[in-house]
């Protein structure tokens, strides 16, 4: 039996796969090139995630599309931000260990992996439950894992590099992914506006005193805190 890949995958699916590929590069960058590069790649994966939805609505999706999208989300907005957090906090955690800590390298790895593991677990739970139980036209309970990952990444680019803040943010955003609060779908006009700012945050994160990341962070936090009650939606 043939998988008939060329017949069963569409253009939107190709964009979804590109999203996953960028997520893998972000994971590699997090432990080789540093958290700043990884953060920009996570934002790039979020752009690809938005584009696959636009393409699917314009040209039609495929039966396999929702499954690919869910799996790509785990890679780019579960595993990639987790490794970003590890890369952004490991050195500071290592230096903070008390003198005489037995096997400090192992302890540092375990300590720096705790919150990243929480991020992955909650992203898995949200994606699985959303895929099975939430319809396409329903408001989405909990913040999107794309939004959670983007807030972590853009916050770092905006200058929020404090290790306690990053770790606390990872835990809070993880819990919010499964919070029983319905979130409306982002309107196309707002998605486009945020996409432009997001491109600026990726290409020139330091320009204008970190203007692009800070504007994007403010918009993302505003949506996260206000959208369930005040967002006009589509």
MARLO-909800 format. One record per residue (C-alpha): residue number from 1; residue in one letter; y, z, x. Coordinates in Angstrom, 3 decimals, decimal comma. Layout:
BEGIN
[NUM; 'A'; [Y; Z; X]]
...
END
This chain:
BEGIN
[1; 'X'; [0,000; 0,000; 0,000]]
[2; 'X'; [3,409; -0,990; 1,401]]
[3; 'X'; [6,416; 1,316; 1,215]]
[4; 'X'; [8,581; -1,789; 0,526]]
[5; 'X'; [11,469; -0,216; 2,383]]
[6; 'X'; [13,831; -3,188; 2,127]]
[7; 'X'; [13,263; -3,495; -1,618]]
[8; 'X'; [13,493; 0,190; -2,465]]
[9; 'X'; [16,494; 1,265; -0,377]]
[10; 'X'; [20,038; 0,277; -1,276]]
[11; 'X'; [23,353; 0,267; 0,517]]
[12; 'X'; [24,144; 3,783; -0,704]]
[13; 'X'; [20,852; 4,961; 0,804]]
[14; 'X'; [21,805; 3,436; 4,144]]
[15; 'X'; [25,031; 5,441; 4,065]]
[16; 'X'; [23,015; 8,567; 3,228]]
[17; 'X'; [20,792; 7,936; 6,238]]
[18; 'X'; [23,902; 7,468; 8,378]]
[19; 'X'; [25,089; 10,851; 7,127]]
[20; 'X'; [21,806; 12,406; 8,315]]
[21; 'X'; [22,031; 10,625; 11,664]]
[22; 'X'; [25,554; 11,959; 12,242]]
[23; 'X'; [24,254; 15,415; 11,336]]
[24; 'X'; [21,596; 15,174; 14,048]]
[25; 'X'; [24,229; 14,110; 16,603]]
[26; 'X'; [26,340; 17,101; 15,505]]
[27; 'X'; [23,412; 19,420; 16,195]]
[28; 'X'; [22,949; 17,987; 19,674]]
[29; 'X'; [26,690; 18,185; 20,332]]
[30; 'X'; [26,799; 21,834; 19,261]]
[31; 'X'; [24,590; 22,873; 22,182]]
[32; 'X'; [25,740; 20,284; 24,738]]
[33; 'X'; [29,352; 19,228; 24,165]]
[34; 'X'; [30,652; 22,297; 22,388]]
[35; 'X'; [31,520; 23,464; 18,861]]
[36; 'X'; [34,752; 21,448; 18,670]]
[37; 'X'; [32,899; 18,139; 18,912]]
[38; 'X'; [30,201; 19,397; 16,550]]
[39; 'X'; [32,827; 20,427; 13,981]]
[40; 'X'; [34,350; 16,949; 13,996]]
[41; 'X'; [30,927; 15,374; 13,554]]
[42; 'X'; [30,145; 17,653; 10,596]]
[43; 'X'; [33,354; 16,428; 8,972]]
[44; 'X'; [32,333; 12,835; 9,726]]
[45; 'X'; [28,989; 13,448; 8,027]]
[46; 'X'; [30,917; 14,768; 5,005]]
[47; 'X'; [32,869; 11,494; 4,894]]
[48; 'X'; [29,590; 9,560; 4,893]]
[49; 'X'; [28,279; 11,847; 2,147]]
[50; 'X'; [31,295; 11,013; -0,003]]
[51; 'X'; [30,983; 7,299; 0,674]]
[52; 'X'; [27,347; 7,128; -0,404]]
[53; 'X'; [28,342; 8,472; -3,826]]
[54; 'X'; [31,156; 5,939; -4,142]]
[55; 'X'; [28,810; 3,102; -3,185]]
[56; 'X'; [26,128; 4,309; -5,596]]
[57; 'X'; [28,603; 4,390; -8,485]]
[58; 'X'; [29,970; 0,944; -7,622]]
[59; 'X'; [26,719; -0,871; -6,860]]
[60; 'X'; [24,084; 1,297; -8,478]]
[61; 'X'; [21,705; 3,770; -6,928]]
[62; 'X'; [17,966; 3,731; -6,332]]
[63; 'X'; [15,160; 6,002; -7,496]]
[64; 'X'; [14,791; 7,439; -4,018]]
[65; 'X'; [18,535; 7,991; -3,538]]
[66; 'X'; [18,765; 11,557; -4,936]]
[67; 'X'; [15,872; 12,698; -2,750]]
[68; 'X'; [17,353; 11,133; 0,374]]
[69; 'X'; [20,707; 12,688; -0,455]]
[70; 'X'; [19,173; 16,155; -0,791]]
[71; 'X'; [17,298; 15,856; 2,495]]
[72; 'X'; [20,358; 14,521; 4,302]]
[73; 'X'; [22,386; 17,462; 2,973]]
[74; 'X'; [19,937; 19,885; 4,587]]
[75; 'X'; [20,341; 18,130; 7,938]]
[76; 'X'; [24,112; 17,651; 7,952]]
[77; 'X'; [25,316; 20,607; 5,871]]
[78; 'X'; [22,562; 23,128; 6,542]]
[79; 'X'; [21,132; 22,690; 10,023]]
[80; 'X'; [24,201; 21,098; 11,661]]
[81; 'X'; [26,713; 23,817; 10,648]]
[82; 'X'; [24,118; 26,420; 11,597]]
[83; 'X'; [23,894; 25,059; 15,132]]
[84; 'X'; [27,667; 24,707; 15,187]]
[85; 'X'; [27,920; 28,433; 14,434]]
[86; 'X'; [25,370; 29,195; 17,135]]
[87; 'X'; [27,279; 27,142; 19,675]]
[88; 'X'; [30,587; 28,748; 18,699]]
[89; 'X'; [29,335; 32,353; 18,932]]
[90; 'X'; [26,485; 32,544; 21,436]]
[91; 'X'; [28,563; 33,026; 24,586]]
[92; 'X'; [30,757; 35,736; 23,065]]
[93; 'X'; [27,725; 37,568; 21,665]]
[94; 'X'; [26,023; 37,391; 25,071]]
[95; 'X'; [29,058; 38,903; 26,781]]
[96; 'X'; [29,355; 41,636; 24,154]]
[97; 'X'; [25,859; 43,029; 24,725]]
[98; 'X'; [25,895; 46,516; 26,252]]
[99; 'X'; [25,014; 46,811; 29,903]]
[100; 'X'; [21,348; 47,506; 30,380]]
[101; 'X'; [20,233; 45,664; 27,253]]
[102; 'X'; [16,572; 44,731; 27,817]]
[103; 'X'; [15,944; 41,004; 27,945]]
[104; 'X'; [19,596; 40,207; 27,151]]
[105; 'X'; [19,002; 36,460; 26,916]]
[106; 'X'; [16,429; 36,888; 24,148]]
[107; 'X'; [18,553; 39,463; 22,334]]
[108; 'X'; [21,615; 37,200; 22,512]]
[109; 'X'; [19,696; 34,218; 21,125]]
[110; 'X'; [18,277; 36,278; 18,263]]
[111; 'X'; [21,640; 37,841; 17,443]]
[112; 'X'; [23,474; 34,510; 17,562]]
[113; 'X'; [20,782; 32,898; 15,392]]
[114; 'X'; [20,912; 35,417; 12,536]]
[115; 'X'; [23,867; 34,008; 10,589]]
[116; 'X'; [22,921; 30,364; 11,310]]
[117; 'X'; [19,495; 31,146; 9,815]]
[118; 'X'; [21,199; 32,549; 6,700]]
[119; 'X'; [23,243; 29,339; 6,384]]
[120; 'X'; [20,116; 27,171; 6,532]]
[121; 'X'; [18,156; 29,304; 4,062]]
[122; 'X'; [20,908; 29,361; 1,442]]
[123; 'X'; [21,566; 25,650; 1,901]]
[124; 'X'; [17,857; 24,968; 1,324]]
[125; 'X'; [17,778; 27,155; -1,785]]
[126; 'X'; [20,906; 25,594; -3,258]]
[127; 'X'; [19,794; 22,033; -2,574]]
[128; 'X'; [16,316; 22,584; -4,019]]
[129; 'X'; [17,522; 24,330; -7,166]]
[130; 'X'; [20,334; 21,836; -7,682]]
[131; 'X'; [17,960; 18,870; -7,321]]
[132; 'X'; [15,485; 20,245; -9,839]]
[133; 'X'; [17,647; 22,000; -12,416]]
[134; 'X'; [21,177; 20,527; -12,446]]
[135; 'X'; [21,949; 17,243; -14,175]]
[136; 'X'; [24,274; 14,625; -12,724]]
[137; 'X'; [26,980; 15,180; -15,350]]
[138; 'X'; [26,915; 18,976; -15,296]]
[139; 'X'; [29,339; 21,207; -13,446]]
[140; 'X'; [27,686; 22,310; -10,236]]
[141; 'X'; [26,924; 26,046; -9,906]]
[142; 'X'; [27,984; 27,448; -6,562]]
[143; 'X'; [30,080; 25,688; -3,947]]
[144; 'X'; [28,617; 22,494; -2,546]]
[145; 'X'; [26,908; 22,885; 0,829]]
[146; 'X'; [29,097; 19,982; 1,927]]
[147; 'X'; [32,168; 22,079; 1,112]]
[148; 'X'; [30,785; 25,175; 2,831]]
[149; 'X'; [29,999; 23,227; 5,999]]
[150; 'X'; [33,375; 21,494; 5,933]]
[151; 'X'; [35,256; 24,790; 5,592]]
[152; 'X'; [33,424; 26,235; 8,597]]
[153; 'X'; [34,070; 23,110; 10,667]]
[154; 'X'; [37,691; 22,526; 9,724]]
[155; 'X'; [38,474; 26,219; 10,000]]
[156; 'X'; [37,377; 26,118; 13,621]]
[157; 'X'; [39,461; 23,005; 14,255]]
[158; 'X'; [42,424; 24,695; 12,571]]
[159; 'X'; [42,227; 27,537; 15,054]]
[160; 'X'; [39,992; 30,099; 13,310]]
[161; 'X'; [37,735; 30,592; 16,334]]
[162; 'X'; [37,275; 34,367; 16,163]]
[163; 'X'; [33,557; 35,126; 16,376]]
[164; 'X'; [33,585; 37,885; 13,706]]
[165; 'X'; [35,539; 35,579; 11,388]]
[166; 'X'; [33,118; 32,694; 11,924]]
[167; 'X'; [30,076; 34,880; 11,317]]
[168; 'X'; [31,595; 36,513; 8,232]]
[169; 'X'; [32,610; 33,097; 6,950]]
[170; 'X'; [29,072; 31,814; 7,408]]
[171; 'X'; [27,623; 34,669; 5,358]]
[172; 'X'; [30,239; 34,518; 2,587]]
[173; 'X'; [30,030; 30,742; 2,226]]
[174; 'X'; [26,225; 30,925; 2,167]]
[175; 'X'; [26,259; 33,392; -0,731]]
[176; 'X'; [28,864; 31,333; -2,579]]
[177; 'X'; [26,521; 28,326; -2,450]]
[178; 'X'; [24,277; 30,043; -5,001]]
[179; 'X'; [26,966; 31,961; -6,914]]
[180; 'X'; [26,780; 31,496; -10,724]]
[181; 'X'; [30,200; 29,866; -10,888]]
[182; 'X'; [30,419; 26,256; -12,154]]
[183; 'X'; [32,391; 23,807; -10,018]]
[184; 'X'; [33,757; 20,550; -11,453]]
[185; 'X'; [33,217; 17,284; -9,678]]
[186; 'X'; [36,083; 16,314; -7,402]]
[187; 'X'; [38,241; 13,609; -8,987]]
[188; 'X'; [38,240; 10,259; -7,200]]
[189; 'X'; [41,973; 10,378; -6,481]]
[190; 'X'; [41,660; 13,810; -4,888]]
[191; 'X'; [38,571; 12,825; -2,930]]
[192; 'X'; [40,496; 9,862; -1,520]]
[193; 'X'; [43,484; 12,022; -0,554]]
[194; 'X'; [41,262; 14,593; 1,118]]
[195; 'X'; [39,354; 11,795; 2,848]]
[196; 'X'; [42,555; 10,573; 4,480]]
[197; 'X'; [43,396; 14,059; 5,730]]
[198; 'X'; [39,784; 14,513; 6,818]]
[199; 'X'; [39,982; 11,343; 8,891]]
[200; 'X'; [43,061; 12,772; 10,593]]
[201; 'X'; [41,219; 16,030; 11,300]]
[202; 'X'; [38,373; 14,079; 12,888]]
[203; 'X'; [40,445; 11,652; 14,950]]
[204; 'X'; [43,392; 13,867; 15,934]]
[205; 'X'; [42,586; 17,528; 15,235]]
[206; 'X'; [45,269; 18,841; 17,603]]
[207; 'X'; [48,103; 16,539; 16,461]]
[208; 'X'; [51,213; 18,173; 15,041]]
[209; 'X'; [50,077; 21,704; 15,786]]
[210; 'X'; [46,653; 21,158; 14,164]]
[211; 'X'; [48,354; 19,810; 11,042]]
[212; 'X'; [45,431; 17,763; 9,683]]
[213; 'X'; [42,798; 20,523; 9,955]]
[214; 'X'; [45,170; 23,095; 8,496]]
[215; 'X'; [46,119; 20,957; 5,510]]
[216; 'X'; [42,465; 20,106; 4,903]]
[217; 'X'; [41,449; 23,766; 5,193]]
[218; 'X'; [44,149; 24,799; 2,711]]
[219; 'X'; [43,014; 22,130; 0,237]]
[220; 'X'; [39,337; 23,062; 0,615]]
[221; 'X'; [40,039; 26,770; 0,136]]
[222; 'X'; [42,239; 26,022; -2,868]]
[223; 'X'; [39,434; 24,026; -4,490]]
[224; 'X'; [36,889; 26,720; -3,667]]
[225; 'X'; [38,943; 29,542; -5,168]]
[226; 'X'; [40,752; 27,827; -8,053]]
[227; 'X'; [38,670; 24,855; -9,200]]
[228; 'X'; [36,313; 26,753; -11,559]]
[229; 'X'; [39,304; 27,831; -13,641]]
[230; 'X'; [42,228; 25,494; -13,042]]
[231; 'X'; [40,985; 22,166; -11,697]]
[232; 'X'; [41,674; 19,170; -13,939]]
[233; 'X'; [38,603; 17,240; -12,760]]
[234; 'X'; [37,683; 13,755; -13,877]]
END
